[in-house]
Amino acid sequence: MTTVIEIAGDRWYQIGPDRYPSVTTVLGIGRWPWGERLRREMGYDRGDALYRAGAETGRLVHSIVAGGADGDPFDPELAAMVAAFREWQTTAVEEVLERESVVVSRRQRFAGRLDLLVKIRGDT
């Protein structure tokens, strides 16, 4: 069984007795030397705004894949992105294999959630 927990504002996956940081937590800006350097060089306000914009784009894409994939409700402001996703899904996807599945790398010590795993037309 997998449980998503929050520790000090970061998302972790509890899988059995083990805890794994989420990919978002691992890649968080400011946690790696380049993230802090980028914020310092471009200015903290601009760097933080860039991070927030990237995070919002990620949420929008997730919303499209998770909520707008099969006719489920979605934010109307995402109509153009949903239309592009549906066109791709109709023309390229042979079969949806998994949706919203937790995956873990015990070797690399992180976990995450796949929005969508598909078989592309022509894949063997």
N, C-alpha and C positions, 0 to 999 in steps of 0.2 A: 504494500500500500504506500502511496506517495501523498505527502502532505506539504503544502506550500506554507512556509512560515516567514516571518519578518524578524530580522535581527539587526538592530541599530540602523533601521531604515533600508536595509538591503533584503532582497528576496533570496531565500534558500529553499531547497527541496530536501525534505526528510524522507529518505527511502530506507525503510527498515531502521537499523540502528545508526545509519550513516547520514551525514548532512553534506550537501553539495551546494555551492553558490550557484545562482542562476548565471546564464551567459551575460545578461544585462548587468549584474553585479560585477562580474569579472571584467567586463569592458567599460565600466563606469569611468567617465572623464574625471581626471584628477587623481585617479588611483594609480595610474601608470606615470612614470616620469614624463613621457611625451605629452600626456594630457595636461599636466600642471604647466609644463613649458609652453604649450599652445595657448593656454589661458593667460599666462603671464605676457607672452609676446603680443597677443592680439587684444589684450585687455580683458579683465575678468568679466565685465558685463557682457562684452561681445562674445567671449568664449562660452559663457553660461547660456546666452541666448542661442548660440549655434547648437549647443548640446540639447537644449529644450526643443528646438525646431526639429532636430534629428529624432528625438524621442517621440515627438508628436507625429512625424511621418511614419515611424514604426507602428504607433498605435493605429493610425489610419489604415495602413496596409493590413495589419492584423484584423481590423474591423471588417475590411473588405473580404478577406479570406475566410474568416470565421463566421461573420454574420451576413455577408452579401453573396456568398458563393452559390447557394441553392435557393435563392428567392426569399431568404429570411430577411427580416427588417434590418435596415441600416440607415445611417445618417444621410439625409437627402443631399447634403453638401458633398457627399462622396460619389455622386451619380456618375461622373465621367470616369473615375477610377474603377468603380464597380463595372461599368460597361466594358472597359478595357480588359478587366480580369475575366469577365464572363466570356468575352470573345476568345481570349487565350484558352480558357477552360474548354470551350466548345470545340475549338479547332485543334488544340494540341493534346488535351488530356484524354487518354483512353479509359482510365479508371482511377477513382479516388481510393487509395489504399488505407490511409489513416488521416484523422483530423484531430488536432489538439492532443497529441500523444506526448507524454513525457519521455525524454531520452536522457541517458546519463553516460558520461565517460568516467568510469572508475579510474582509468589510467591517468587522465588529465585532471580529474577531480572537479568536474563541473556538470551541471545539468541544465536542461532547458525544455521548452515545449515546442514541438513542431506544429506550425500552423496547418500545414497540409503536406502530405506525402502522396505523390501521384505516379502513375505509370504513363509515360509520354507515348503517344502514338508512334509506332515503329520501334520502340524499345523491345528487346527480347528478354 
